[in-house]
């Protein structure tokens, strides 16, 4: 995908990434973290503002820095970089609130045509997983890079 995105600074093993959002609210440090959650190569994708004191991710704050498209493209760029290093990984993502989960769904839907050739994407309905469909509501998402 060739989208306008922020420059990423990758951590060790490409498990964490940081970038700076630029907008009317100033410079806001953002952090993306992939955390292994089970032996089946499932990694949780966490994303949010970087707390200036603890360095941890604050995934409840609403920045409203008028750059959501660029931020989303940057997160997608981190997913591609992570999967290049961890090609068998499954990425699990769910918003910290239902509104954020809806935003994730809208982002996946918007870029679905660009990413569907690179990733298998699933949505969670109740306890079940199904192939992602535009227009359906999900409580979480799971993606894995396709092998060539």
C-alpha positions in Angstrom: 0.0 0.0 0.0 1.3 3.4 -1.0 -0.2 5.7 1.6 1.0 8.9 3.2 2.3 7.8 6.6 4.6 8.8 9.5 8.1 7.6 9.8 8.3 4.6 12.1 11.0 4.0 14.7 11.2 0.2 15.3 12.1 -1.5 18.5 14.0 -4.8 18.9 12.7 -7.8 17.0 10.2 -5.4 15.4 7.7 -5.9 18.2 7.3 -2.2 19.0 7.1 0.9 17.0 6.9 4.6 17.7 6.0 7.6 15.6 5.0 11.2 16.1 1.5 12.5 15.1 1.6 16.1 13.8 -1.5 18.2 13.8 -3.4 21.2 15.4 -2.9 19.7 18.9 0.9 19.6 18.4 3.3 16.7 18.3 1.8 13.6 20.0 4.0 10.5 20.5 2.3 7.2 19.5 3.2 3.7 20.2 2.4 0.3 18.6 3.2 -2.9 20.4 2.9 -6.5 19.3 2.7 -8.9 22.2 2.7 -12.7 21.9 -0.4 -14.1 23.7 -0.2 -17.8 23.0 1.9 -20.5 21.5 0.0 -20.5 18.2 1.9 -17.4 17.1 -1.0 -15.0 18.0 0.1 -11.5 18.8 -2.0 -8.8 20.3 -1.8 -5.4 18.5 -1.9 -2.6 21.0 -1.9 1.0 19.8 -2.3 4.5 21.4 -0.6 7.6 22.7 2.7 7.0 24.5 2.4 8.0 28.1 5.2 10.6 28.7 6.0 9.3 32.2 5.6 5.5 32.0 6.3 5.0 28.3 3.3 2.7 28.2 0.4 2.9 25.7 -2.7 4.9 26.6 -5.3 3.3 24.4 -8.2 5.3 25.9 -7.1 8.9 25.2 -8.7 10.6 22.2 -6.1 12.8 20.5 -8.2 14.3 17.7 -5.0 15.6 16.0 -6.8 15.7 12.6 -4.5 13.1 11.1 -6.4 9.8 11.6 -5.9 8.7 8.0 -2.1 9.1 8.2 -2.1 7.5 11.7 -4.0 4.5 10.4 -1.7 4.2 7.4 1.3 4.2 9.8 -0.2 1.4 11.9 -0.8 -0.6 8.7 2.8 0.0 7.8 3.9 -1.3 11.2 1.8 -4.5 10.6 3.5 -5.1 7.2 6.9 -4.6 8.8 6.1 -6.9 11.7 4.8 -9.6 9.4 7.9 -9.4 7.2 9.9 -10.3 10.3 7.3 -12.7 11.8 5.6 -14.3 8.7 3.7 -17.0 10.5 2.2 -14.6 13.1 -1.5 -14.0 13.6 -2.4 -10.5 14.6 -5.3 -10.0 17.0 -6.8 -6.6 17.3 -9.8 -5.3 19.3 -10.5 -1.7 20.3 -10.3 -0.6 23.9 -13.9 0.6 23.4 -16.7 -0.5 21.1 -16.2 2.9 19.3 -12.6 2.1 18.6 -13.5 -1.4 17.4 -15.9 0.3 14.9 -13.0 2.6 13.8 -10.8 -0.5 13.2 -13.6 -2.1 11.1 -14.0 1.1 9.1 -10.3 1.2 8.4 -10.2 -2.4 7.4 -13.2 -1.8 5.1 -11.7 1.3 3.6 -8.4 -0.4 2.6 -9.8 -4.0 2.2 -9.2 -4.0 -1.6 -5.5 -3.1 -1.1 -4.8 -5.5 1.8 -6.9 -8.6 0.8 -4.2 -9.9 -1.5 -1.6 -9.7 1.3 -3.6 -10.8 4.3 -6.3 -13.3 5.4 -8.6 -11.3 7.6 -11.2 -12.7 10.0 -13.8 -11.1 12.3 -15.1 -12.4 15.6 -18.8 -12.7 16.1 -19.6 -14.0 19.6 -17.2 -16.9 20.2 -16.8 -17.7 16.5 -14.4 -16.4 13.8 -15.4 -15.9 10.2 -13.9 -14.5 7.0 -14.1 -10.7 7.2 -17.1 -9.2 5.3 -17.7 -5.6 4.7 -20.7 -4.2 6.5 -20.7 -6.7 9.3 -20.1 -5.9 12.9 -17.3 -7.7 14.8 -15.9 -7.6 18.3 -12.3 -8.3 17.2 -10.2 -9.0 14.2 -7.5 -11.6 13.3 -5.2 -11.3 10.4 -2.3 -13.3 9.0 0.0 -12.4 6.1 -0.5 -14.7 3.1 2.4 -16.8 2.1 3.6 -16.8 -1.4 
